[in-house]
Every structure is written in structure tokens, then in C-alpha cells.
Amino acid sequence: MKLGQIFEEKKLVYSLEIFPPKADSPIEKVYDTIDELSRINPDYISVTYGAGGSIQDNRTFLLSSYTKNQHNIDALAHLTCIGATRENIDNILDELKAKNVENVLALRGDIPSTATDFKLGDFNNSQELIRHIKERGDFGIAAGCYPEGHPETKVKDKDIEILKYKEEAGADLFITQLFYDNNYFYEFLNKVEQKGIKVPIEAGVMPVINKKQIERTIQLSGAKLPGKFIKIINKYEHDKIALRDAGIAFAIEQIVDLISSGVRGIHLYTMNNPYIANTITDSVKSIVESINREQVI
């Protein structure tokens, strides 16, 4: 099923995200992760590229196919276009279609930090990729958005304008970059509404379970940590279990607030950890079900 149709049928969509194993690790371990996550019965599972992943790395597509064909859970395959030709992208789309994967998350991708004379390829940005996929048909298309602004964006609210371009190019929905202060998300939604953007926006939530992860997350995303979360880190950073459980509790509180404020979807970054995903899901399951018993308007 196309993801846009899921959002039409449900008032609140609940989805999960996983990533492929490292190049020297067996893919079977992530198959086992999908087996465990399937018991949550999410509306869909998205599959990212692994660290250092490229358009030639087909583990994303193998995991997407496994999700869809072994568990009948809709899969969203991440697809970056940086450095790609149209032929590269068409070959990938053909492979996904052959594997019964109907949805892609269209992304530009990151320019390698070590590149000095890097060639973008046939696509300059994600909206060009979205338009190309739309012209081929047969795919649901998701795109990314950034409540606190994209790290490369220097002009205030330029991201909102770009978001409108993505919608006009054919994006069916948006999934946010992670954030830890819901106020940034609500301010972002207000700007999106003022811009006339109509497609659903799903909130990306990443539970933080160790200090190293926090530092890397902040470095990569630029997300700001609220004061109460910094207190959690400082209090429990030397106790792994306590910090894990405090991070889970914070994520649950964040999700409950988002749902109570009318968010259209929760996209949980699982970090391939079924324990964390199950613990959070069990805590919010009745709330999600309650919302979805209401009539979609």
C-alpha cells in the first residue's frame, strides 16, 4: 500500500525505522530484528542506508523486501540521489518494484566531508529526485523535513520554501529529522500551515540511551537539547541502565505530548533495538489506538 493511502485511512500513523548492518556484519541479524519488530504491527517500517552506504549498496532493498514480503508490513526504502545518474535511480526503482516495495523516501544525501571536487550527478536536490520518481509512477513518495532547520540552510525559513517545492514535485508526506524539544516542531508546523503545505507531516522521535549517541546525534543533526534532558544526561551518564530507562521515559513523554497535540504520525527511530521499540510502543499503544478509533476527517 502507498503510504499516502495509510494516512488517508488513519488519524494517527505509527511507524518504525531500522538501518542495515555494517559491511562486515551479517544481514541475518537485522532480519531477526525485523522479525521481533513485526510483532508491534507498525503501519510501516523504513529502512535507511547504513553508515557509508551508497546507491550501489542493496542491503536497504533486501531488508525492505524482507519486511514487505515476509511480514506483509509496508516498507519505505531510503533512496539518495547524490552522485547518481538517472540510469542508477531507474535501476534501483526497477529493483524495488520487482521486490514489491511501493514506497521510497527521496533524499539528496550528504556530500562526503572529504570531497574536494565532488560531482552531484544528474540530480541537484531531492525535489528533482521526487519529480523524476513521480514521472515514473507506481511509487508512494516521502521526503524529509527539518523542524530546527537543515544544517546547510543559512537563510531563515528557507527550509519551508524548499518543503513547498517538494510538495509541488509530488511528495505524499514528510518525515521530520529528530528533535527533542516539541516546541520547535509546533513552531515549524505553524510555518508550514502558513505556507499552504497540505501533505501529512510525521514526527521523527529518537530515544537517547547513551552519552556517546547523544554527542553524535547533536553533531550530525544540530538538534538542541532542552534543559530537563540535559539534567537527565548529567544525572545518569555513568549508569547505562538508568540512562537507557530515563531516555525511554523522555521519549514516551515526548510522544504523548505530540499525540495529544494532534500530530499525524510518530516515526520511531528504533536503532535496531527491539527492547526499546517494544517498551515505548507498549507505553503508548492504548493512546494510539484511542486516536485511531476516532473518525478521520
Rosetta silent file (secondary structure, phi, psi, omega in degrees, C-alpha in Angstrom):
SEQUENCE: MKLGQIFEEKKLVYSLEIFPPKADSPIEKVYDTIDELSRINPDYISVTYGAGGSIQDNRTFLLSSYTKNQHNIDALAHLTCIGATRENIDNILDELKAKNVENVLALRGDIPSTATDFKLGDFNNSQELIRHIKERGDFGIAAGCYPEGHPETKVKDKDIEILKYKEEAGADLFITQLFYDNNYFYEFLNKVEQKGIKVPIEAGVMPVINKKQIERTIQLSGAKLPGKFIKIINKYEHDKIALRDAGIAFAIEQIVDLISSGVRGIHLYTMNNPYIANTITDSVKSIVESINREQVI
SCORE:     score description
SCORE:     0.000 S_00000001
   1 L     0.000  141.356  174.833    0.000    0.000    0.000 S_00000001
   2 L   -69.876  141.818 -175.786    1.153    3.543   -0.720 S_00000001
   3 H   -63.972  -33.056  177.302    1.874    5.463    2.472 S_00000001
   4 H   -57.269  -35.606  178.909   -0.358    8.336    1.397 S_00000001
   5 H   -69.308  -36.173  177.627   -3.289    5.923    1.496 S_00000001
   6 H   -61.741  -42.267  179.643   -2.375    4.841    5.036 S_00000001
   7 H   -67.829  -28.278  176.086   -2.513    8.478    6.158 S_00000001
   8 H   -70.897  -32.840 -174.540   -5.903    8.835    4.495 S_00000001
   9 H   -88.860  -21.916 -176.258   -7.260    5.832    6.381 S_00000001
  10 L  -121.074  142.451  176.236   -5.750    6.552    9.818 S_00000001
  11 L   -75.635  -31.848  179.534   -5.874    9.606   12.015 S_00000001
  12 L  -135.516  119.979  178.910   -2.517    8.663   13.572 S_00000001
  13 E   -96.275  137.582 -179.974    0.171    6.650   11.776 S_00000001
  14 E  -125.233  117.518 -173.914    2.770    4.778   13.867 S_00000001
  15 E  -134.541  165.931 -177.076    5.930    3.629   12.105 S_00000001
  16 E  -126.189  158.121  175.930    9.449    2.389   12.840 S_00000001
  17 E  -129.493  137.565  175.593   12.884    2.906   11.305 S_00000001
  18 E  -128.124  170.633  176.680   15.797    0.473   11.066 S_00000001
  19 L  -133.990  154.585  179.484   19.194    0.542    9.402 S_00000001
  20 L   -67.556  162.921  177.609   21.290   -2.080    7.573 S_00000001
  21 L   -73.508  166.072  172.533   24.232   -3.760    9.303 S_00000001
  22 L   -63.180  160.252 -173.842   27.809   -2.612    8.847 S_00000001
  23 L   -57.666  -30.792 -177.271   29.555   -4.007    5.794 S_00000001
  24 L   -95.530   10.723 -179.914   31.398   -6.631    7.847 S_00000001
  25 L  -111.572  147.618 -178.347   28.287   -7.759    9.760 S_00000001
  26 L   -72.204  141.152 -179.665   25.769  -10.385    8.607 S_00000001
  27 L   -71.194  -21.110 -177.394   22.438   -9.126    7.333 S_00000001
  28 H   -60.186  -29.883  179.467   20.673  -12.023    9.069 S_00000001
  29 H   -62.902  -36.300  179.683   20.951  -10.205   12.399 S_00000001
  30 H   -77.938  -30.034  170.751   18.768   -7.403   11.057 S_00000001
  31 H   -57.304  -42.543  178.293   16.322   -9.934    9.641 S_00000001
  32 H   -62.971  -38.512  177.392   15.964  -11.147   13.234 S_00000001
  33 H   -61.434  -44.264  178.513   15.376   -7.548   14.335 S_00000001
  34 H   -62.438  -40.298  177.808   12.601   -7.175   11.760 S_00000001
  35 H   -56.511  -43.593 -178.937   11.058  -10.447   12.975 S_00000001
  36 H   -71.527  -41.947 -178.762   10.872   -9.023   16.502 S_00000001
  37 H   -67.988  -25.475 -178.228    9.668   -5.566   15.427 S_00000001
  38 H   -62.281  -24.330 -179.386    6.935   -7.115   13.282 S_00000001
  39 H   -68.943  -20.407  175.946    5.104   -8.095   16.486 S_00000001
  40 H   -70.004  -25.675 -177.392    4.498   -4.391   17.105 S_00000001
  41 L    58.980   55.449  179.065    2.484   -4.375   13.870 S_00000001
  42 L   -70.138  163.717  177.819    3.571   -0.879   12.784 S_00000001
  43 L   -68.871  -31.079  171.740    1.900    0.836    9.865 S_00000001
  44 E  -164.353  165.475  174.872    5.209    0.656    8.020 S_00000001
  45 E  -125.047  128.533  175.639    8.950    0.225    8.551 S_00000001
  46 E   -97.793  148.788 -177.802   11.501    2.459    6.873 S_00000001
  47 E  -124.907  118.331 -178.401   14.984    1.211    6.026 S_00000001
  48 L   -84.495  177.330  163.199   17.891    3.644    5.838 S_00000001
  49 L   -79.337  149.964  174.106   21.258    3.314    4.219 S_00000001
  50 L   -76.865  176.071  177.950   23.942    2.050    6.559 S_00000001
  51 L   -60.115  127.710 -178.443   26.967    4.102    7.520 S_00000001
  52 L    74.796   11.131 -178.615   28.888    4.808    4.355 S_00000001
  53 L   -64.719  156.834 -179.433   26.034    3.334    2.331 S_00000001
  54 L  -140.908  173.996 -179.713   25.712    4.132   -1.351 S_00000001
  55 L   -68.314  -13.381  177.159   23.263    3.674   -4.149 S_00000001
  56 L   -87.925   -8.576 -177.665   25.168    0.523   -5.054 S_00000001
  57 L   -87.151  109.611 -172.161   24.543   -0.997   -1.615 S_00000001
  58 L   -93.507    8.961  179.889   21.444   -3.177   -1.973 S_00000001
  59 H   -64.970  -31.821  174.995   21.078   -4.218    1.684 S_00000001
  60 H   -58.014  -41.572 -176.058   18.499   -1.460    2.098 S_00000001
  61 H   -76.994  -33.122  175.658   16.439   -3.077   -0.629 S_00000001
  62 H   -64.698  -42.982  179.974   16.915   -6.612    0.699 S_00000001
  63 H   -69.738  -37.731  176.552   15.672   -5.527    4.136 S_00000001
  64 H   -62.896  -43.440  178.980   12.780   -3.583    2.610 S_00000001
  65 H   -63.358  -41.773  179.235   11.804   -6.638    0.576 S_00000001
  66 H   -61.997  -43.425  179.241   12.014   -8.882    3.643 S_00000001
  67 H   -58.560  -47.021 -176.074    9.777   -6.511    5.613 S_00000001
  68 H   -74.282  -46.452 -169.070    7.155   -6.441    2.896 S_00000001
  69 H   -89.220  -25.487  178.173    7.239   -9.999    1.613 S_00000001
  70 H   -91.965  -30.186 -174.695    7.923  -11.975    4.803 S_00000001
  71 H  -121.274   -1.395  179.740    5.789   -9.944    7.212 S_00000001
  72 L    55.232   35.821  173.620    3.350   -8.096    4.930 S_00000001
  73 L  -106.840  128.996 -179.198    4.364   -4.789    6.531 S_00000001
  74 E   -60.204  139.212 -176.684    4.691   -1.889    4.123 S_00000001
  75 E  -114.736  144.357  175.703    8.303   -0.836    3.651 S_00000001
  76 E  -118.970  109.051 -178.384    9.779    2.577    2.938 S_00000001
  77 E   -90.661  126.368  176.596   13.184    2.329    1.262 S_00000001
  78 E   -71.304  138.745 -178.534   15.501    5.309    1.615 S_00000001
  79 E  -138.875  114.312  176.755   16.852    6.497   -1.721 S_00000001
  80 E  -101.939  150.551 -176.408   19.559    9.145   -2.106 S_00000001
  81 L  -113.459   -2.910 -176.183   20.442   10.719   -5.429 S_00000001
  82 L   -63.404  126.666 -178.937   23.760   12.415   -4.690 S_00000001
  83 L    78.692    2.947 -174.626   26.309   11.324   -7.262 S_00000001
  84 E   -96.347  151.226  170.252   23.685    9.240   -9.087 S_00000001
  85 L   -95.032  165.865  174.927   22.694    9.188  -12.730 S_00000001
  86 H   -60.644  -35.125  178.184   19.118    8.801  -13.893 S_00000001
  87 H   -63.677  -42.274  175.934   20.049    5.311  -15.025 S_00000001
  88 H   -55.208  -50.786 -176.459   21.249    4.464  -11.472 S_00000001
  89 H   -64.371  -43.026 -179.925   17.975    5.655   -9.991 S_00000001
  90 H   -62.568  -38.812  178.545   15.835    3.906  -12.596 S_00000001
  91 H   -63.860  -40.529  178.609   17.648    0.624  -11.974 S_00000001
  92 H   -65.443  -44.823  179.506   17.021    0.944   -8.234 S_00000001
  93 H   -61.415  -39.717  177.086   13.349    1.766   -8.775 S_00000001
  94 H   -63.791  -39.589  179.286   13.004   -1.251  -11.047 S_00000001
  95 H   -65.616  -43.234  178.979   14.646   -3.430   -8.380 S_00000001
  96 H   -62.552  -43.638  179.698   12.325   -2.116   -5.679 S_00000001
  97 H   -61.625  -40.889  178.748    9.283   -2.677   -7.849 S_00000001
  98 H   -64.621  -28.049  179.958   10.406   -6.242   -8.552 S_00000001
  99 L   -91.135    7.067  176.041   10.714   -6.775   -4.786 S_00000001
 100 L    71.441   24.133  176.930    7.149   -5.489   -4.200 S_00000001
 101 L   -96.365  119.462 -170.430    8.360   -2.341   -2.381 S_00000001
 102 L  -102.010   -6.342 -172.267    5.973    0.514   -3.229 S_00000001
 103 E  -130.574  140.880  177.570    7.363    3.434   -1.210 S_00000001
 104 E  -131.669  147.062  170.757   10.591    5.434   -1.216 S_00000001
 105 E  -100.066  108.959 -173.167   11.979    8.212    0.957 S_00000001
 106 E   -86.954  116.594 -176.748   13.537   10.581   -1.581 S_00000001
 107 E  -130.550  150.142  172.156   16.663   12.294   -0.232 S_00000001
 108 L   -70.134  -47.796 -174.851   19.548   14.202   -1.733 S_00000001
 109 L    98.854  162.919 -176.808   22.093   12.640    0.609 S_00000001
 110 L   -88.402  138.341  172.964   25.156   14.113    2.279 S_00000001
 111 L   -72.448  128.820 -178.925   28.120   15.434    0.336 S_00000001
 112 L   -54.008  132.679 -176.813   31.198   13.465    1.502 S_00000001
 113 L   -64.770  -22.410 -178.475   33.141   15.546    4.021 S_00000001
 114 L   -92.289   -2.766 -175.616   36.432   14.583    2.360 S_00000001
 115 L   -74.622  136.407  176.579   35.316   15.564   -1.156 S_00000001
 116 L  -110.917  -28.078  179.755   37.126   18.467   -2.835 S_00000001
 117 L  -138.806   57.747 -172.464   35.668   18.282   -6.334 S_00000001
 118 L   -79.751  136.938  177.915   32.506   16.247   -5.821 S_00000001
 119 L   -97.725  127.280 -178.115   30.029   15.863   -8.690 S_00000001
 120 L   -67.231  -27.692 -175.018   26.348   15.926   -7.701 S_00000001
 121 E    96.201 -155.139 -175.404   25.301   13.711  -10.607 S_00000001
 122 L   -81.863   -7.366 -178.324   22.077   14.130  -12.592 S_00000001
 123 L  -123.516  129.012 -179.723   20.080   15.471   -9.625 S_00000001
 124 L   -86.144  -22.951 -175.813   20.827   18.725   -7.810 S_00000001
 125 L  -161.767  176.252 -175.443   18.410   18.194   -4.935 S_00000001
 126 H   -70.156  -30.469 -179.734   15.678   15.966   -3.543 S_00000001
 127 H   -67.107  -30.613  174.569   12.831   17.770   -5.303 S_00000001
 128 H   -67.725  -38.534  176.399   14.368   16.867   -8.669 S_00000001
 129 H   -65.052  -43.640  179.022   14.541   13.244   -7.496 S_00000001
 130 H   -58.684  -46.273 -178.361   10.916   13.400   -6.312 S_00000001
 131 H   -61.376  -41.112 -179.624    9.779   14.778   -9.658 S_00000001
 132 H   -64.985  -43.658  178.846   11.659   12.038  -11.519 S_00000001
 133 H   -63.794  -41.130 -178.730   10.129    9.276   -9.366 S_00000001
 134 H   -62.731  -38.629  179.981    6.674   10.818   -9.771 S_00000001
 135 H   -65.412  -30.168  177.421    7.009   10.834  -13.542 S_00000001
 136 H   -77.070  -25.150  179.301    7.725    7.097  -13.470 S_00000001
 137 L    74.637  178.303  172.573    4.639    6.461  -11.337 S_00000001
 138 L    72.810    7.152  179.464    3.851    3.423   -9.173 S_00000001
 139 L  -130.564  140.167  164.805    5.574    4.718   -6.005 S_00000001
 140 E   -80.786  141.368 -173.570    4.492    6.455   -2.854 S_00000001
 141 E  -124.522  121.059  171.470    6.994    9.211   -2.099 S_00000001
 142 E  -105.603  158.680  178.008    8.059   10.501    1.297 S_00000001
 143 E  -141.554  164.187 -177.997   10.543   13.325    1.852 S_00000001
 144 E   -92.558  156.191  173.164   12.495   14.738    4.763 S_00000001
 145 E  -147.491  163.719 -166.463   11.958   17.954    6.706 S_00000001
 146 L  -134.437   96.233 -177.211   13.812   19.740    9.483 S_00000001
 147 L   -56.799  -30.525  179.793   11.923   21.405   12.366 S_00000001
 148 L  -102.920   11.778  178.991   15.100   23.129   13.573 S_00000001
 149 L    91.535  141.411  176.663   16.382   23.897   10.075 S_00000001
 150 L   -69.608  139.213 -178.193   18.691   21.949    7.777 S_00000001
 151 L   -55.486  -26.579 -178.367   22.355   22.275    8.834 S_00000001
 152 L   -88.334  -10.887 -175.689   23.258   23.657    5.399 S_00000001
 153 L   -81.978  124.216 -177.585   20.493   26.280    5.314 S_00000001
 154 L  -101.957  -22.864 -177.446   21.742   29.786    6.087 S_00000001
 155 L   -95.506  128.505 -177.584   18.595   31.800    5.295 S_00000001
 156 L   -57.545  131.793  176.665   15.841   31.736    7.930 S_00000001
 157 L    66.201   11.723  174.438   12.790   29.706    6.893 S_00000001
 158 H   -61.498  -32.335  179.099   14.344   28.756    3.541 S_00000001
 159 H   -58.637  -37.322 -179.101   13.555   25.169    4.547 S_00000001
 160 H   -65.883  -40.448  177.455    9.836   25.942    4.496 S_00000001
 161 H   -63.374  -42.587  178.965   10.089   27.242    0.945 S_00000001
 162 H   -65.031  -36.271  178.078   12.009   24.128   -0.101 S_00000001
 163 H   -60.396  -39.967  177.548    9.355   21.986    1.578 S_00000001
 164 H   -63.071  -40.211  176.796    6.742   23.607   -0.646 S_00000001
 165 H   -60.097  -41.731 -179.440    8.860   22.749   -3.698 S_00000001
 166 H   -64.475  -40.782  177.526    8.965   19.120   -2.553 S_00000001
 167 H   -62.634  -45.894 -179.254    5.198   19.026   -2.152 S_00000001
 168 H   -64.966  -29.119  179.001    4.714   20.534   -5.614 S_00000001
 169 H   -73.356  -21.938  176.427    7.174   17.990   -7.054 S_00000001
 170 L   130.605   10.631  177.852    4.981   15.163   -5.779 S_00000001
 171 L   -65.559  136.235 -178.855    5.866   14.251   -2.168 S_00000001
 172 L   -91.294  -23.172  179.850    2.960   12.478   -0.446 S_00000001
 173 E  -163.588  166.021  177.539    4.186   13.063    3.106 S_00000001
 174 E  -124.866  143.754  173.805    7.110   14.374    5.139 S_00000001
 175 E  -117.997  130.739 -175.120    9.081   12.750    7.951 S_00000001
 176 E   -81.754  153.839  162.510   10.996   15.048   10.270 S_00000001
 177 L   -60.689  153.818  178.313   14.572   14.940   11.365 S_00000001
 178 L   -59.764  152.829  175.251   14.766   14.006   15.042 S_00000001
 179 L  -153.707  157.711 -177.005   14.165   16.712   17.643 S_00000001
 180 L  -120.706   -7.488  176.810   13.952   16.768   21.436 S_00000001
 181 L  -117.615  108.332 -175.474   12.026   19.955   22.114 S_00000001
 182 H   -61.539  -22.780 -179.649    8.459   19.688   20.833 S_00000001
 183 H   -61.809  -35.458  176.821    8.103   23.465   20.798 S_00000001
 184 H   -63.266  -39.335  179.416   10.395   23.631   17.762 S_00000001
 185 H   -65.470  -42.731 -178.755    8.121   21.145   15.992 S_00000001
 186 H   -67.221  -38.606  175.708    4.969   23.126   16.799 S_00000001
 187 H   -63.369  -40.203  177.873    6.550   26.374   15.576 S_00000001
 188 H   -61.999  -44.698  179.472    7.583   24.534   12.416 S_00000001
 189 H   -61.597  -38.097  178.062    4.021   23.259   11.848 S_00000001
 190 H   -61.767  -42.237  179.501    2.664   26.792   12.147 S_00000001
 191 H   -67.774  -38.515  178.053    5.039   27.993    9.431 S_00000001
 192 H   -62.345  -43.568  179.321    4.169   25.003    7.244 S_00000001
 193 H   -63.618  -42.025  179.377    0.465   25.794    7.580 S_00000001
 194 H   -63.891  -29.469  179.317    1.052   29.458    6.730 S_00000001
 195 L   -79.276  -10.063  178.959    2.921   28.336    3.594 S_00000001
 196 L    84.306   18.412  178.521   -0.113   26.335    2.482 S_00000001
 197 L   -79.068  128.619 -170.634    1.550   22.930    2.663 S_00000001
 198 L  -109.569  -21.750 -173.222   -1.144   20.272    2.985 S_00000001
 199 L   -70.052  153.598 -177.776    0.543   16.846    2.997 S_00000001
 200 L   -62.400  148.318  175.781    0.878   14.992    6.335 S_00000001
 201 E  -121.809  123.207 -178.943    3.964   15.518    8.478 S_00000001
 202 E  -102.077  134.042 -176.278    5.177   12.664   10.666 S_00000001
 203 E   -85.975  123.796  176.996    7.309   13.431   13.731 S_00000001
 204 E   -86.921  124.772 -177.839   10.605   11.560   13.993 S_00000001
 205 E  -122.549  124.063  177.854   11.475   10.554   17.569 S_00000001
 206 L  -117.394  111.689  175.127   14.821    9.041   18.555 S_00000001
 207 L   -65.083  137.294  178.463   15.216    7.755   22.122 S_00000001
 208 L  -101.673  124.672 -172.873   18.645    8.573   23.525 S_00000001
 209 L  -120.939   -7.060  174.030   20.151    5.716   25.508 S_00000001
 210 L  -155.083  158.323 -172.637   23.837    6.614   25.981 S_00000001
 211 H   -65.276  -38.312  179.425   26.026    9.702   26.120 S_00000001
 212 H   -60.871  -41.867  178.287   28.091    8.803   23.055 S_00000001
 213 H   -62.676  -41.509  179.866   24.921    8.528   20.996 S_00000001
 214 H   -59.367  -48.065 -177.251   23.766   11.912   22.283 S_00000001
 215 H   -62.618  -42.042  179.544   27.019   13.601   21.292 S_00000001
 216 H   -68.513  -40.005  179.786   26.983   12.073   17.807 S_00000001
 217 H   -60.361  -46.612 -178.942   23.291   12.880   17.337 S_00000001
 218 H   -65.530  -39.274  179.728   23.788   16.531   18.206 S_00000001
 219 H   -62.851  -42.903 -175.367   26.857   16.764   15.991 S_00000001
 220 H   -79.457  -38.772 -171.681   25.087   15.340   12.943 S_00000001
 221 H   -99.219  -25.293 -175.224   21.644   16.875   13.318 S_00000001
 222 L    76.203    9.904 -179.474   22.235   20.131   15.160 S_00000001
 223 L   -64.928  143.888 -179.981   19.219   19.324   17.362 S_00000001
 224 L   -96.829  140.224  179.662   19.019   21.299   20.593 S_00000001
 225 L   -96.460  129.356  175.934   18.526   19.559   23.913 S_00000001
 226 L   -67.921  157.900 -176.533   16.019   21.023   26.400 S_00000001
 227 H   -56.043  -40.704 -177.260   17.255   21.747   29.898 S_00000001
 228 H   -67.067  -27.183  177.648   15.390   18.865   31.518 S_00000001
 229 H   -76.308  -37.089  176.667   17.033   16.415   29.150 S_00000001
 230 H   -60.882  -37.008  177.006   20.495   17.779   29.906 S_00000001
 231 H   -62.037  -39.030  178.323   19.732   17.159   33.594 S_00000001
 232 H   -62.240  -45.935 -179.474   18.964   13.521   32.766 S_00000001
 233 H   -60.498  -49.043 -177.340   22.279   13.119   30.959 S_00000001
 234 H   -64.416  -32.910 -177.222   24.273   14.706   33.758 S_00000001
 235 H   -75.939  -38.784 -168.665   22.492   12.667   36.427 S_00000001
 236 H  -119.143   10.678 -173.301   22.695    9.210   34.826 S_00000001
 237 L   -61.341  -22.435 -178.814   25.569    9.289   32.322 S_00000001
 238 L   -98.888    7.351  178.100   27.613    6.819   34.408 S_00000001
 239 L  -127.213   99.753 -171.739   24.763    4.336   34.841 S_00000001
 240 H   -57.841  -46.049 -176.722   23.939    2.696   31.496 S_00000001
 241 H   -67.878  -42.568 -179.671   20.668    1.098   32.566 S_00000001
 242 H   -64.203  -41.654 -179.986   19.405    4.211   34.348 S_00000001
 243 H   -67.224  -39.471  176.323   20.263    6.434   31.365 S_00000001
 244 H   -58.720  -49.159 -176.605   18.584    3.988   28.972 S_00000001
 245 H   -68.742  -35.455  176.935   15.409    3.921   31.024 S_00000001
 246 H   -66.849  -38.918  177.323   15.440    7.696   31.518 S_00000001
 247 H   -64.601  -39.465  176.444   15.872    8.148   27.751 S_00000001
 248 H   -63.836  -44.046 -179.474   12.947    5.816   27.095 S_00000001
 249 H   -62.339  -39.895  178.678   10.799    7.711   29.613 S_00000001
 250 H   -63.884  -43.105  179.894   11.675   11.024   27.964 S_00000001
 251 H   -63.212  -40.393  178.371   10.751    9.645   24.517 S_00000001
 252 H   -62.522  -45.589  178.534    7.408    8.370   25.842 S_00000001
 253 H   -60.621  -40.907  179.288    6.636   11.771   27.367 S_00000001
 254 H   -63.300  -44.296 -178.650    7.573   13.447   24.090 S_00000001
 255 H   -65.514  -43.652 -179.923    5.347   11.107   22.056 S_00000001
 256 H   -60.377  -41.839  178.675    2.354   11.507   24.381 S_00000001
 257 H   -64.330  -42.135  179.352    2.627   15.289   24.085 S_00000001
 258 H   -62.807  -45.674 -179.704    2.867   15.096   20.283 S_00000001
 259 H   -63.716  -43.068 -179.481   -0.153   12.803   20.018 S_00000001
 260 H   -64.653  -22.193  179.887   -2.187   14.956   22.396 S_00000001
 261 L   -93.980    4.488  172.831   -1.368   17.962   20.204 S_00000001
 262 L    91.590   20.742  178.369   -2.730   16.295   17.068 S_00000001
 263 L   -59.648  147.034 -178.192    0.384   15.055   15.267 S_00000001
 264 L   -82.818  -19.666 -179.313   -0.433   12.963   12.167 S_00000001
 265 E  -164.812  152.253  173.243    2.239   10.354   12.763 S_00000001
 266 E  -116.899  123.262  178.290    5.011    9.087   15.029 S_00000001
 267 E  -113.290  105.750 -173.078    8.119    7.701   13.323 S_00000001
 268 E   -92.101  118.236  174.769   10.219    5.914   15.944 S_00000001
 269 E   -77.807  105.919 -170.389   13.929    5.575   15.242 S_00000001
 270 L   -81.938  -18.940 -174.238   14.499    2.137   16.801 S_00000001
 271 L    55.959   28.919  179.631   18.303    1.959   16.413 S_00000001
 272 L    58.961   31.293 -177.804   17.663   -1.738   15.656 S_00000001
 273 L  -117.418   96.419 -177.262   16.832   -2.276   19.320 S_00000001
 274 H   -60.768  -32.625  179.933   13.568   -4.239   19.744 S_00000001
 275 H   -60.034  -48.083 -179.410   13.608   -3.822   23.534 S_00000001
 276 H   -63.950  -46.116 -178.680   13.484   -0.037   23.260 S_00000001
 277 H   -61.762  -43.412 -179.444   10.895   -0.109   20.471 S_00000001
 278 H   -68.285  -40.393 -179.041    8.661   -2.542   22.345 S_00000001
 279 H   -63.048  -45.062  179.629    8.931   -0.705   25.664 S_00000001
 280 H   -67.006  -45.727 -177.531    7.970    2.625   24.109 S_00000001
 281 H   -62.135  -43.231  179.318    5.226    1.129   21.948 S_00000001
 282 H   -59.719  -33.437 -177.155    3.654   -0.745   24.854 S_00000001
 283 H   -75.590  -25.597 -176.473    3.500    2.527   26.809 S_00000001
 284 H  -112.689   -0.227 -173.740    1.720    4.481   24.073 S_00000001
 285 H   -56.461  -46.819 -176.970   -0.262    1.690   22.394 S_00000001
 286 H   -65.832  -31.079  179.327   -3.582    2.455   24.077 S_00000001
 287 H   -70.699  -44.630  177.692   -3.214    6.160   23.216 S_00000001
 288 H   -60.035  -46.059 -179.345   -2.517    5.404   19.547 S_00000001
 289 H   -63.756  -37.707  179.348   -5.487    3.023   19.413 S_00000001
 290 H   -62.722  -43.991  179.296   -7.743    5.592   21.074 S_00000001
 291 H   -62.621  -42.064 -175.786   -6.867    8.234   18.472 S_00000001
 292 H   -76.920   -9.195  171.018   -7.451    5.804   15.622 S_00000001
 293 H   -78.069  -17.407  177.353  -10.894    4.900   16.916 S_00000001
 294 L   -76.868  154.179 -179.035  -11.867    8.473   16.148 S_00000001
 295 L   -73.843  133.334  174.603  -13.130    9.211   12.658 S_00000001
 296 L   -73.742  128.721 -179.083  -10.600   10.568   10.195 S_00000001
 297 L   -97.098    0.000    0.000  -11.785   13.947    8.911 S_00000001
